[in-house]
Amino acid sequence: MVAALPATANQPAPAGPQASTSAPIELAQTTAQCRQLSRLERVYGSADLASERVADLNAGTRVTLAGPVNDPSFGWIRISNPSTGFILATFLKPCTSTPPANPPANPPANPPANPPANPPTEQPPQSQACGIVTSLEAMTIRTNPTAASAAKGLISRGQGFRITGNTQTQSGAEGGRVWAPINRYGVTGWLAESGPGGVGSNFRRIECSAIGLP
């Protein structure tokens, strides 16, 4: 007869399998915040893979949260944009960057690096310019752009006139003298803008409005 083995005091009971208490780490979620999908993911009508399929969203799509994570079921979160429904929270990540609110419609292709602080003022065409005599002596209006042509009138210092066209440079004995076609209250002709050889100046160009001409 085999004797039964005596019971051992304080003998530990055999260890059985223990249930894991760890849960997947979810990205903290807050209502109305932006999140991005890390992969192609589906939006469901409720927090259940067997529920109605609302939409499929591509990786990188931004969604707007509409509730806390794990509500109403573990691992799910409600979204309100671009579709309304539920999505698995584990495939969401923070939005990386915010696009500009109002990008320029047509940005310049090559903007100037250093635009001039004071761009030059555009000069009016000669036909729209006027002049005022600065010579100490009265100037003679000539019929042609030469000092030998007939006189048509005189213009004294400080008097104005309209320049009606392009200048001409005289040749010959007084070569280089610059002449301008003018109109002095209906008297038309040529006025020497410079002396022989283009030296000096007999009048100053000015805006017509500055001397009362339209």
N, CA and C atoms as a LAMMPS dump frame, in Angstrom:
ITEM: TIMESTEP
0
ITEM: NUMBER OF ATOMS
642
ITEM: BOX BOUNDS ff ff ff
-5.0000000000000000e+02 5.0000000000000000e+02
-5.0000000000000000e+02 5.0000000000000000e+02
-5.0000000000000000e+02 5.0000000000000000e+02
ITEM: ATOMS id mol type element x y z
1 1 1 N 0.848 -1.19 0
2 1 2 C 0 0 0
3 1 3 C 0.88 1.236 0
4 2 1 N 0.592 2.123 -0.939
5 2 2 C 1.411 3.336 -1.075
6 2 3 C 0.823 4.427 -0.218
7 3 1 N 1.671 4.958 0.633
8 3 2 C 1.184 6.016 1.528
9 3 3 C 1.048 7.331 0.785
10 4 1 N 0.036 8.035 1.106
11 4 2 C -0.19 9.345 0.457
12 4 3 C 0.831 10.345 0.948
13 5 1 N 1.294 11.17 0.04
14 5 2 C 2.275 12.192 0.399
15 5 3 C 1.616 13.234 1.279
16 6 1 N 2.318 13.617 2.334
17 6 2 C 1.725 14.645 3.211
18 6 3 C 1.635 15.982 2.511
19 7 1 N 0.633 16.681 2.871
20 7 2 C 0.451 18.018 2.26
21 7 3 C 1.527 18.959 2.75
22 8 1 N 2.084 19.741 1.825
23 8 2 C 3.158 20.677 2.177
24 8 3 C 2.545 21.994 2.6
25 9 1 N 2.977 22.449 3.731
26 9 2 C 2.429 23.715 4.239
27 9 3 C 2.896 24.871 3.379
28 10 1 N 2.016 25.82 3.233
29 10 2 C 2.32 27.056 2.489
30 10 3 C 2.756 26.795 1.056
31 11 1 N 2.228 25.74 0.446
32 11 2 C 2.57 25.451 -0.957
33 11 3 C 1.795 26.385 -1.867
34 12 1 N 2.492 27.187 -2.72
35 12 2 C 1.767 28.145 -3.583
36 12 3 C 0.96 27.441 -4.636
37 13 1 N -0.169 28.005 -4.924
38 13 2 C -1.024 27.437 -5.97
39 13 3 C -0.404 27.736 -7.319
40 14 1 N -0.589 26.836 -8.291
41 14 2 C -0.015 27.07 -9.634
42 14 3 C -0.56 28.356 -10.236
43 15 1 N 0.377 29.087 -10.824
44 15 2 C -0.02 30.38 -11.407
45 15 3 C -0.734 30.165 -12.716
46 16 1 N -1.853 30.813 -12.898
47 16 2 C -2.61 30.713 -14.137
48 16 3 C -2.308 31.899 -15.03
49 17 1 N -2.793 31.913 -16.278
50 17 2 C -2.556 33.045 -17.185
51 17 3 C -3.215 34.301 -16.652
52 18 1 N -2.492 35.422 -16.714
53 18 2 C -3.005 36.699 -16.224
54 18 3 C -3.45 37.565 -17.389
55 19 1 N -4.592 38.182 -17.225
56 19 2 C -5.117 39.058 -18.278
57 19 3 C -4.307 40.34 -18.312
58 20 1 N -3.983 40.8 -19.52
59 20 2 C -3.212 42.036 -19.67
60 20 3 C -4.088 43.231 -19.35
61 21 1 N -3.536 44.123 -18.553
62 21 2 C -4.297 45.323 -18.18
63 21 3 C -3.871 46.53 -18.997
64 22 1 N -2.848 46.322 -19.865
65 22 2 C -2.386 47.462 -20.663
66 22 3 C -3.297 47.662 -21.852
67 23 1 N -3.497 48.877 -22.23
68 23 2 C -4.355 49.218 -23.367
69 23 3 C -3.53 49.991 -24.375
70 24 1 N -3.919 49.941 -25.64
71 24 2 C -3.175 50.709 -26.643
72 24 3 C -3.14 52.186 -26.261
73 25 1 N -1.97 52.789 -26.451
74 25 2 C -1.829 54.209 -26.126
75 25 3 C -2.457 55.022 -27.241
76 26 1 N -3.44 55.812 -26.915
77 26 2 C -4.139 56.617 -27.903
78 26 3 C -3.618 58.05 -27.863
79 27 1 N -3.651 58.705 -29.011
80 27 2 C -3.277 60.112 -29.085
81 27 3 C -4.344 60.937 -28.375
82 28 1 N -3.91 61.802 -27.468
83 28 2 C -4.878 62.62 -26.734
84 28 3 C -5.738 63.413 -27.705
85 29 1 N -7.025 63.385 -27.493
86 29 2 C -7.955 64.036 -28.407
87 29 3 C -8.758 65.094 -27.662
88 30 1 N -9.091 66.169 -28.355
89 30 2 C -9.894 67.241 -27.781
90 30 3 C -10.904 67.699 -28.813
91 31 1 N -12.116 67.94 -28.368
92 31 2 C -13.17 68.371 -29.274
93 31 3 C -12.778 69.637 -30.019
94 32 1 N -13.106 69.683 -31.317
95 32 2 C -12.892 70.822 -32.218
96 32 3 C -11.44 70.98 -32.652
97 33 1 N -10.551 70.096 -32.226
98 33 2 C -9.167 70.189 -32.671
99 33 3 C -8.978 69.489 -34.01
100 34 1 N -7.852 69.804 -34.637
101 34 2 C -7.526 69.229 -35.946
102 34 3 C -6.647 68.001 -35.768
103 35 1 N -6.936 66.965 -36.55
104 35 2 C -6.093 65.775 -36.61
105 35 3 C -5.946 65.357 -38.068
106 36 1 N -4.866 64.595 -38.347
107 36 2 C -4.599 64.111 -39.693
108 36 3 C -4.564 62.596 -39.693
109 37 1 N -5.03 62.006 -40.793
110 37 2 C -5.01 60.555 -40.915
111 37 3 C -3.618 60.091 -41.32
112 38 1 N -3.137 59.037 -40.668
113 38 2 C -1.829 58.491 -41.006
114 38 3 C -1.919 57.433 -42.1
115 39 1 N -3.148 57.055 -42.475
116 39 2 C -3.333 56.078 -43.55
117 39 3 C -4.744 56.235 -44.106
118 40 1 N -5.041 55.522 -45.18
119 40 2 C -6.403 55.496 -45.713
120 40 3 C -7.328 54.916 -44.647
121 41 1 N -8.382 55.642 -44.315
122 41 2 C -9.261 55.192 -43.239
123 41 3 C -10.709 55.479 -43.605
124 42 1 N -11.619 54.724 -42.965
125 42 2 C -13.047 54.823 -43.272
126 42 3 C -13.798 55.469 -42.114
127 43 1 N -14.795 56.287 -42.478
128 43 2 C -15.69 56.896 -41.499
129 43 3 C -16.958 56.047 -41.442
130 44 1 N -17.385 55.706 -40.215
131 44 2 C -18.559 54.862 -40.02
132 44 3 C -19.688 55.663 -39.388
133 45 1 N -20.91 55.168 -39.594
134 45 2 C -22.075 55.842 -39.048
135 45 3 C -22.156 55.751 -37.539
136 46 1 N -21.57 54.717 -36.944
137 46 2 C -21.519 54.572 -35.493
138 46 3 C -20.197 53.912 -35.128
139 47 1 N -19.918 53.789 -33.844
140 47 2 C -18.639 53.244 -33.388
141 47 3 C -18.643 51.729 -33.487
142 48 1 N -18.76 51.229 -34.72
143 48 2 C -18.853 49.785 -34.954
144 48 3 C -18.436 49.518 -36.395
145 49 1 N -17.497 48.574 -36.585
146 49 2 C -17.024 48.267 -37.932
147 49 3 C -18.128 47.696 -38.817
148 50 1 N -19.184 47.199 -38.209
149 50 2 C -20.284 46.631 -38.984
150 50 3 C -21.347 47.67 -39.327
151 51 1 N -21.151 48.908 -38.886
152 51 2 C -22.166 49.934 -39.13
153 51 3 C -22.032 50.503 -40.535
154 52 1 N -22.903 51.434 -40.848
155 52 2 C -22.936 52.052 -42.176
156 52 3 C -21.615 52.749 -42.487
157 53 1 N -21.131 52.583 -43.701
158 53 2 C -19.902 53.233 -44.14
159 53 3 C -20.247 54.604 -44.723
160 54 1 N -19.699 55.635 -44.109
161 54 2 C -20.039 57.002 -44.516
162 54 3 C -19.12 57.498 -45.624
163 55 1 N -17.806 57.346 -45.444
164 55 2 C -16.853 57.863 -46.433
165 55 3 C -15.499 57.227 -46.207
166 56 1 N -14.678 57.216 -47.258
167 56 2 C -13.288 56.779 -47.168
168 56 3 C -12.398 58.01 -47.312
169 57 1 N -11.479 58.214 -46.36
170 57 2 C -10.603 59.382 -46.356
171 57 3 C -9.165 58.953 -46.596
172 58 1 N -8.472 59.678 -47.47
173 58 2 C -7.092 59.349 -47.808
174 58 3 C -6.136 59.722 -46.687
175 59 1 N -4.957 59.113 -46.71
176 59 2 C -3.91 59.458 -45.745
177 59 3 C -3.558 60.934 -45.889
178 60 1 N -3.393 61.617 -44.763
179 60 2 C -3.089 63.04 -44.777
180 60 3 C -4.304 63.932 -44.693
181 61 1 N -5.512 63.357 -44.849
182 61 2 C -6.736 64.157 -44.754
183 61 3 C -6.885 64.713 -43.345
184 62 1 N -7.272 65.977 -43.246
185 62 2 C -7.498 66.603 -41.943
186 62 3 C -8.95 66.432 -41.529
187 63 1 N -9.14 66.102 -40.266
188 63 2 C -10.487 65.939 -39.732
189 63 3 C -10.634 66.823 -38.5
190 64 1 N -11.881 67.181 -38.19
191 64 2 C -12.187 67.974 -36.998
192 64 3 C -12.865 67.086 -35.973
193 65 1 N -12.308 67.043 -34.778
194 65 2 C -12.847 66.186 -33.725
195 65 3 C -14.145 66.762 -33.181
196 66 1 N -15.074 65.842 -32.831
197 66 2 C -16.38 66.279 -32.328
198 66 3 C -16.721 65.618 -30.997
199 67 1 N -15.731 65.049 -30.32
200 67 2 C -15.994 64.41 -29.039
201 67 3 C -14.73 63.804 -28.48
202 68 1 N -14.771 63.301 -27.251
203 68 2 C -13.594 62.688 -26.633
204 68 3 C -13.344 61.291 -27.184
205 69 1 N -12.104 60.826 -27.074
206 69 2 C -11.766 59.479 -27.517
207 69 3 C -12.421 58.451 -26.599
208 70 1 N -12.66 57.256 -27.14
209 70 2 C -13.28 56.13 -26.418
210 70 3 C -14.739 56.4 -26.049
211 71 1 N -15.38 57.314 -26.751
212 71 2 C -16.787 57.603 -26.476
213 71 3 C -17.555 57.529 -27.792
214 72 1 N -18.495 56.586 -27.955
215 72 2 C -19.087 55.734 -26.906
216 72 3 C -18.392 54.388 -26.742
217 73 1 N -17.423 54.048 -27.624
218 73 2 C -16.764 52.749 -27.525
219 73 3 C -15.259 52.939 -27.52
220 74 1 N -14.555 51.973 -26.933
221 74 2 C -13.111 52.056 -26.815
222 74 3 C -12.46 52.127 -28.2
223 75 1 N -11.536 53.108 -28.384
224 75 2 C -10.778 53.211 -29.628
225 75 3 C -11.424 54.057 -30.695
226 76 1 N -12.646 54.539 -30.474
227 76 2 C -13.362 55.326 -31.472
228 76 3 C -13.442 56.791 -31.046
229 77 1 N -13.636 57.656 -32.05
230 77 2 C -13.853 59.07 -31.769
231 77 3 C -14.758 59.636 -32.852
232 78 1 N -15.588 60.581 -32.457
233 78 2 C -16.519 61.198 -33.397
234 78 3 C -15.823 62.366 -34.111
235 79 1 N -16.106 62.552 -35.423
236 79 2 C -15.589 63.693 -36.183
237 79 3 C -16.759 64.426 -36.836
238 80 1 N -16.519 65.703 -37.156
239 80 2 C -17.578 66.511 -37.775
240 80 3 C -17.187 67.039 -39.152
241 81 1 N -15.932 66.866 -39.539
242 81 2 C -15.48 67.391 -40.83
243 81 3 C -14.263 66.582 -41.291
244 82 1 N -14.146 66.202 -42.563
245 82 2 C -14.995 66.564 -43.705
246 82 3 C -16.277 65.739 -43.809
247 83 1 N -16.418 64.718 -42.97
248 83 2 C -17.653 63.939 -42.905
249 83 3 C -18.041 63.805 -41.444
250 84 1 N -19.315 63.519 -41.202
251 84 2 C -19.799 63.328 -39.837
252 84 3 C -19.939 61.845 -39.565
253 85 1 N -19.307 61.37 -38.49
254 85 2 C -19.375 59.96 -38.149
255 85 3 C -18.3 59.604 -37.148
256 86 1 N -17.906 58.324 -37.149
257 86 2 C -16.919 57.823 -36.196
258 86 3 C -15.736 57.241 -36.95
259 87 1 N -14.546 57.346 -36.315
260 87 2 C -13.325 56.865 -36.941
261 87 3 C -12.43 56.29 -35.852
262 88 1 N -11.545 55.351 -36.228
263 88 2 C -10.63 54.768 -35.256
264 88 3 C -9.552 55.781 -34.887
265 89 1 N -9.435 56.083 -33.595
266 89 2 C -8.542 57.144 -33.135
267 89 3 C -7.074 56.785 -33.274
268 90 1 N -6.753 55.505 -33.327
269 90 2 C -5.351 55.106 -33.344
270 90 3 C -4.626 55.514 -34.617
271 91 1 N -5.39 55.824 -35.674
272 91 2 C -4.762 56.207 -36.945
273 91 3 C -4.763 57.72 -37.161
274 92 1 N -4.938 58.475 -36.073
275 92 2 C -4.899 59.929 -36.152
276 92 3 C -3.586 60.449 -35.586
277 93 1 N -3.116 61.556 -36.132
278 93 2 C -1.902 62.21 -35.646
279 93 3 C -2.128 63.721 -35.666
280 94 1 N -1.308 64.485 -34.958
281 94 2 C -1.496 65.944 -34.965
282 94 3 C -1.347 66.516 -36.366
283 95 1 N -2.099 67.566 -36.651
284 95 2 C -1.966 68.253 -37.936
285 95 3 C -0.586 68.895 -37.999
286 96 1 N 0.1 68.697 -39.117
287 96 2 C 1.496 69.123 -39.22
288 96 3 C 1.653 70.612 -39.436
289 97 1 N 0.914 71.194 -40.35
290 97 2 C 1.076 72.613 -40.654
291 97 3 C -0.249 73.18 -41.1
292 98 1 N -0.354 74.497 -41.018
293 98 2 C -1.577 75.192 -41.415
294 98 3 C -1.334 75.929 -42.707
295 99 1 N -2.13 75.674 -43.76
296 99 2 C -1.937 76.384 -45.025
297 99 3 C -2.283 77.85 -44.872
298 100 1 N -1.71 78.743 -45.702
299 100 2 C -2.034 80.174 -45.605
300 100 3 C -3.503 80.426 -45.852
301 101 1 N -4.097 81.334 -45.046
302 101 2 C -5.527 81.603 -45.156
303 101 3 C -5.882 82.225 -46.494
304 102 1 N -5.085 83.174 -46.947
305 102 2 C -5.359 83.856 -48.208
306 102 3 C -4.092 83.914 -49.045
307 103 1 N -3.74 82.827 -49.759
308 103 2 C -2.533 82.865 -50.583
309 103 3 C -2.69 83.868 -51.708
310 104 1 N -1.608 84.512 -52.14
311 104 2 C -1.714 85.489 -53.229
312 104 3 C -2.217 84.848 -54.497
313 105 1 N -3.162 85.528 -55.168
314 105 2 C -3.766 84.969 -56.376
315 105 3 C -2.742 84.811 -57.486
316 106 1 N -1.975 85.843 -57.75
317 106 2 C -0.971 85.802 -58.804
318 106 3 C 0.317 86.436 -58.298
319 107 1 N 1.128 85.669 -57.535
320 107 2 C 2.364 86.257 -57.021
321 107 3 C 3.309 86.613 -58.155
322 108 1 N 4.085 87.68 -58.025
323 108 2 C 5.013 88.058 -59.094
324 108 3 C 6.058 86.984 -59.314
325 109 1 N 6.379 86.725 -60.581
326 109 2 C 7.339 85.68 -60.913
327 109 3 C 8.719 86.018 -60.369
328 110 1 N 9.172 87.22 -60.599
329 110 2 C 10.485 87.65 -60.13
330 110 3 C 10.377 89.057 -59.559
331 111 1 N 9.915 89.172 -58.292
332 111 2 C 9.783 90.517 -57.72
333 111 3 C 11.149 91.163 -57.567
334 112 1 N 11.241 92.483 -57.703
335 112 2 C 12.537 93.157 -57.559
336 112 3 C 13.08 92.989 -56.155
337 113 1 N 14.379 92.701 -56.059
338 113 2 C 14.998 92.465 -54.758
339 113 3 C 14.988 93.724 -53.909
340 114 1 N 15.376 94.832 -54.498
341 114 2 C 15.433 96.096 -53.773
342 114 3 C 14.83 97.2 -54.636
343 115 1 N 13.485 97.356 -54.597
344 115 2 C 12.871 98.407 -55.409
345 115 3 C 13.356 99.772 -54.964
346 116 1 N 13.488 100.716 -55.884
347 116 2 C 13.976 102.048 -55.514
348 116 3 C 13.046 102.724 -54.53
349 117 1 N 13.652 103.386 -53.524
350 117 2 C 12.846 104.062 -52.503
351 117 3 C 12.053 105.206 -53.105
352 118 1 N 12.657 105.931 -54.038
353 118 2 C 11.989 107.055 -54.691
354 118 3 C 12.099 106.884 -56.203
355 119 1 N 11.154 106.147 -56.814
356 119 2 C 11.234 105.932 -58.256
357 119 3 C 11.165 107.253 -59.001
358 120 1 N 11.862 107.357 -60.138
359 120 2 C 11.868 108.619 -60.882
360 120 3 C 10.477 108.989 -61.366
361 121 1 N 10.177 110.265 -61.328
362 121 2 C 8.887 110.76 -61.787
363 121 3 C 8.851 110.752 -63.308
364 122 1 N 7.787 110.192 -63.839
365 122 2 C 7.656 110.116 -65.294
366 122 3 C 7.444 111.514 -65.861
367 123 1 N 8.256 111.854 -66.859
368 123 2 C 8.153 113.16 -67.488
369 123 3 C 7.072 113.141 -68.563
370 124 1 N 6.273 114.205 -68.677
371 124 2 C 5.248 114.239 -69.716
372 124 3 C 5.884 114.356 -71.085
373 125 1 N 5.227 113.84 -72.129
374 125 2 C 5.757 114.006 -73.483
375 125 3 C 5.953 115.482 -73.797
376 126 1 N 6.889 115.758 -74.721
377 126 2 C 7.194 117.147 -75.041
378 126 3 C 5.968 117.892 -75.545
379 127 1 N 5.08 117.192 -76.263
380 127 2 C 3.906 117.855 -76.807
381 127 3 C 2.94 118.297 -75.711
382 128 1 N 3.096 117.753 -74.475
383 128 2 C 2.223 118.118 -73.373
384 128 3 C 2.949 118.966 -72.33
385 129 1 N 4.227 119.311 -72.599
386 129 2 C 5.008 120.09 -71.64
387 129 3 C 4.918 121.574 -71.953
388 130 1 N 5.314 122.373 -70.973
389 130 2 C 5.375 123.821 -71.153
390 130 3 C 6.749 124.304 -70.725
391 131 1 N 7.009 125.575 -70.978
392 131 2 C 8.285 126.157 -70.601
393 131 3 C 8.089 127.553 -70.06
394 132 1 N 9.093 128.038 -69.321
395 132 2 C 9.074 129.399 -68.8
396 132 3 C 10.461 129.991 -69.028
397 133 1 N 10.51 131.197 -69.589
398 133 2 C 11.777 131.816 -69.975
399 133 3 C 12.591 132.16 -68.73
400 134 1 N 13.871 131.755 -68.736
401 134 2 C 14.79 132.059 -67.634
402 134 3 C 15.9 133.014 -68.066
403 135 1 N 15.994 133.276 -69.369
404 135 2 C 17.026 134.175 -69.879
405 135 3 C 16.782 135.602 -69.398
406 136 1 N 17.874 136.327 -69.096
407 136 2 C 17.738 137.719 -68.653
408 136 3 C 17.211 138.605 -69.777
409 137 1 N 17.531 138.253 -71.005
410 137 2 C 17.07 139.022 -72.154
411 137 3 C 15.824 138.368 -72.749
412 138 1 N 14.977 139.166 -73.389
413 138 2 C 13.781 138.637 -74.044
414 138 3 C 14.195 137.698 -75.173
415 139 1 N 13.425 136.628 -75.352
416 139 2 C 13.713 135.633 -76.385
417 139 3 C 12.841 135.895 -77.601
418 140 1 N 13.409 135.657 -78.794
419 140 2 C 12.698 135.884 -80.047
420 140 3 C 12.089 134.58 -80.55
421 141 1 N 10.814 134.646 -80.903
422 141 2 C 10.157 133.497 -81.53
423 141 3 C 10.471 133.566 -83.022
424 142 1 N 11.047 132.491 -83.586
425 142 2 C 11.445 132.454 -84.984
426 142 3 C 10.493 131.567 -85.788
427 143 1 N 10.426 131.857 -87.096
428 143 2 C 9.562 131.062 -87.97
429 143 3 C 10.14 129.673 -88.226
430 144 1 N 11.467 129.529 -88.157
431 144 2 C 12.148 128.257 -88.386
432 144 3 C 13.223 128.07 -87.315
433 145 1 N 13.72 126.845 -87.143
434 145 2 C 14.724 126.591 -86.106
435 145 3 C 16.122 127.071 -86.499
436 146 1 N 16.229 128.366 -86.725
437 146 2 C 17.514 128.977 -87.036
438 146 3 C 17.457 130.448 -86.672
439 147 1 N 18.578 130.998 -86.213
440 147 2 C 18.62 132.396 -85.797
441 147 3 C 18.489 133.352 -86.974
442 148 1 N 18.655 132.846 -88.204
443 148 2 C 18.571 133.703 -89.387
444 148 3 C 17.15 133.839 -89.907
445 149 1 N 16.208 133.063 -89.367
446 149 2 C 14.83 133.121 -89.857
447 149 3 C 14.102 134.329 -89.279
448 150 1 N 12.936 134.64 -89.859
449 150 2 C 12.179 135.832 -89.465
450 150 3 C 11.641 135.712 -88.044
451 151 1 N 11.537 136.878 -87.389
452 151 2 C 11.004 136.933 -86.028
453 151 3 C 9.483 137.038 -86.063
454 152 1 N 8.827 136.391 -85.085
455 152 2 C 7.368 136.438 -85
456 152 3 C 6.89 137.081 -83.7
457 153 1 N 7.804 137.294 -82.763
458 153 2 C 7.409 137.894 -81.495
459 153 3 C 8.492 137.719 -80.457
460 154 1 N 8.245 138.279 -79.272
461 154 2 C 9.203 138.205 -78.173
462 154 3 C 8.536 137.585 -76.938
463 155 1 N 9.347 136.905 -76.133
464 155 2 C 8.887 136.368 -74.846
465 155 3 C 9.887 136.825 -73.796
466 156 1 N 9.397 137.498 -72.769
467 156 2 C 10.268 138.04 -71.725
468 156 3 C 10.486 137.022 -70.604
469 157 1 N 11.456 137.318 -69.757
470 157 2 C 11.792 136.465 -68.616
471 157 3 C 10.565 136.264 -67.725
472 158 1 N 10.305 134.999 -67.356
473 158 2 C 9.186 134.671 -66.482
474 158 3 C 7.897 134.366 -67.208
475 159 1 N 7.843 134.567 -68.537
476 159 2 C 6.631 134.274 -69.293
477 159 3 C 6.657 132.816 -69.769
478 160 1 N 5.454 132.249 -69.87
479 160 2 C 5.349 130.838 -70.218
480 160 3 C 4.797 130.608 -71.609
481 161 1 N 4.896 129.353 -72.051
482 161 2 C 4.433 128.947 -73.377
483 161 3 C 4.295 127.427 -73.39
484 162 1 N 3.616 126.926 -74.41
485 162 2 C 3.456 125.482 -74.566
486 162 3 C 4.453 124.96 -75.597
487 163 1 N 5.099 123.839 -75.275
488 163 2 C 6.003 123.161 -76.214
489 163 3 C 5.156 122.178 -77.013
490 164 1 N 5.162 122.318 -78.329
491 164 2 C 4.205 121.585 -79.166
492 164 3 C 4.793 120.376 -79.89
493 165 1 N 6.069 120.104 -79.736
494 165 2 C 6.645 118.965 -80.45
495 165 3 C 8.07 118.692 -80.02
496 166 1 N 8.778 117.945 -80.847
497 166 2 C 10.155 117.564 -80.543
498 166 3 C 11.137 118.665 -80.939
499 167 1 N 12.24 118.711 -80.222
500 167 2 C 13.264 119.718 -80.497
501 167 3 C 14.067 119.355 -81.747
502 168 1 N 14.733 120.362 -82.296
503 168 2 C 15.644 120.163 -83.425
504 168 3 C 16.964 120.855 -83.116
505 169 1 N 18.047 120.257 -83.595
506 169 2 C 19.375 120.828 -83.369
507 169 3 C 19.863 121.494 -84.656
508 170 1 N 20.245 122.755 -84.534
509 170 2 C 20.66 123.535 -85.7
510 170 3 C 22.068 123.125 -86.139
511 171 1 N 22.27 123.11 -87.43
512 171 2 C 23.594 122.834 -87.988
513 171 3 C 24.138 124.109 -88.633
514 172 1 N 25.337 124.054 -89.15
515 172 2 C 25.918 125.22 -89.817
516 172 3 C 26.736 126.063 -88.866
517 173 1 N 26.702 127.384 -89.091
518 173 2 C 27.55 128.304 -88.33
519 173 3 C 27.236 128.264 -86.84
520 174 1 N 25.978 128.096 -86.497
521 174 2 C 25.59 128.03 -85.087
522 174 3 C 25.174 126.599 -84.736
523 175 1 N 25.921 125.651 -85.264
524 175 2 C 25.604 124.245 -85.038
525 175 3 C 25.558 123.884 -83.567
526 176 1 N 24.619 123.009 -83.225
527 176 2 C 24.474 122.551 -81.848
528 176 3 C 23.418 123.293 -81.065
529 177 1 N 22.939 124.455 -81.58
530 177 2 C 21.885 125.171 -80.862
531 177 3 C 20.588 124.359 -80.952
532 178 1 N 19.932 124.193 -79.825
533 178 2 C 18.704 123.396 -79.755
534 178 3 C 17.499 124.322 -79.821
535 179 1 N 16.531 123.968 -80.704
536 179 2 C 15.31 124.756 -80.878
537 179 3 C 14.094 123.903 -80.508
538 180 1 N 13.102 124.571 -79.927
539 180 2 C 11.865 123.881 -79.548
540 180 3 C 10.678 124.572 -80.205
541 181 1 N 9.739 123.794 -80.785
542 181 2 C 8.526 124.397 -81.35
543 181 3 C 7.583 124.801 -80.218
544 182 1 N 7.039 126.014 -80.278
545 182 2 C 6.218 126.504 -79.174
546 182 3 C 4.94 127.158 -79.68
547 183 1 N 4.048 127.397 -78.725
548 183 2 C 2.819 128.147 -78.984
549 183 3 C 2.616 129.085 -77.8
550 184 1 N 2.677 130.39 -78.093
551 184 2 C 2.503 131.406 -77.048
552 184 3 C 1.208 132.147 -77.331
553 185 1 N 0.085 131.633 -76.766
554 185 2 C -1.232 132.229 -76.938
555 185 3 C -1.55 132.47 -78.418
556 186 1 N -1.361 131.423 -79.216
557 186 2 C -1.698 131.488 -80.633
558 186 3 C -0.551 131.859 -81.537
559 187 1 N 0.523 132.403 -80.99
560 187 2 C 1.712 132.715 -81.793
561 187 3 C 2.605 131.478 -81.783
562 188 1 N 2.765 130.871 -82.943
563 188 2 C 3.557 129.647 -83.038
564 188 3 C 4.883 129.93 -83.719
565 189 1 N 5.874 129.128 -83.394
566 189 2 C 7.192 129.282 -84.004
567 189 3 C 8.211 128.454 -83.249
568 190 1 N 9.484 128.904 -83.324
569 190 2 C 10.587 128.173 -82.702
570 190 3 C 11.318 129.086 -81.726
571 191 1 N 11.702 128.496 -80.579
572 191 2 C 12.415 129.253 -79.55
573 191 3 C 13.713 128.512 -79.227
574 192 1 N 14.825 129.268 -79.167
575 192 2 C 16.124 128.649 -78.876
576 192 3 C 16.17 128.198 -77.419
577 193 1 N 16.297 126.891 -77.229
578 193 2 C 16.377 126.364 -75.868
579 193 3 C 17.791 126.491 -75.315
580 194 1 N 18.789 126.483 -76.209
581 194 2 C 20.178 126.601 -75.763
582 194 3 C 20.921 127.585 -76.65
583 195 1 N 22.177 127.856 -76.289
584 195 2 C 23.038 128.681 -77.12
585 195 3 C 23.762 127.819 -78.14
586 196 1 N 24.676 128.413 -78.924
587 196 2 C 25.452 127.65 -79.91
588 196 3 C 26.203 126.498 -79.247
589 197 1 N 26.247 125.36 -79.941
590 197 2 C 26.928 124.191 -79.405
591 197 3 C 26.153 123.496 -78.299
592 198 1 N 24.882 123.879 -78.095
593 198 2 C 24.072 123.257 -77.05
594 198 3 C 24.424 123.724 -75.658
595 199 1 N 25.169 124.847 -75.556
596 199 2 C 25.619 125.342 -74.256
597 199 3 C 24.557 126.259 -73.652
598 200 1 N 24.322 126.131 -72.35
599 200 2 C 23.394 127.006 -71.65
600 200 3 C 21.941 126.604 -71.847
601 201 1 N 21.059 127.345 -71.178
602 201 2 C 19.625 127.083 -71.273
603 201 3 C 18.876 128.399 -71.16
604 202 1 N 17.951 128.627 -72.113
605 202 2 C 17.189 129.875 -72.141
606 202 3 C 15.83 129.77 -71.465
607 203 1 N 15.34 128.552 -71.26
608 203 2 C 14.063 128.385 -70.565
609 203 3 C 14.068 127.068 -69.804
610 204 1 N 13.128 126.963 -68.891
611 204 2 C 13.011 125.771 -68.047
612 204 3 C 11.698 125.069 -68.346
613 205 1 N 11.772 123.771 -68.525
614 205 2 C 10.558 122.986 -68.762
615 205 3 C 9.779 122.865 -67.453
616 206 1 N 8.446 122.917 -67.565
617 206 2 C 7.601 122.958 -66.376
618 206 3 C 6.236 122.38 -66.727
619 207 1 N 5.509 121.913 -65.713
620 207 2 C 4.142 121.449 -65.929
621 207 3 C 3.269 122.63 -66.357
622 208 1 N 2.421 122.395 -67.351
623 208 2 C 1.581 123.473 -67.869
624 208 3 C 0.667 124.054 -66.796
625 209 1 N 0.183 123.187 -65.888
626 209 2 C -0.728 123.667 -64.845
627 209 3 C -0.043 124.651 -63.904
628 210 1 N 1.303 124.584 -63.821
629 210 2 C 2.031 125.47 -62.913
630 210 3 C 2.054 126.906 -63.408
631 211 1 N 1.796 127.101 -64.706
632 211 2 C 1.794 128.469 -65.244
633 211 3 C 0.413 128.839 -65.786
634 212 1 N -0.596 128.077 -65.368
635 212 2 C -1.969 128.425 -65.706
636 212 3 C -2.419 128.016 -67.085
637 213 1 N -1.682 127.105 -67.735
638 213 2 C -2.103 126.628 -69.051
639 213 3 C -2.777 125.268 -68.901
640 214 1 N -3.846 125.009 -69.658
641 214 2 C -4.564 123.74 -69.527
642 214 3 C -3.735 122.582 -70.069
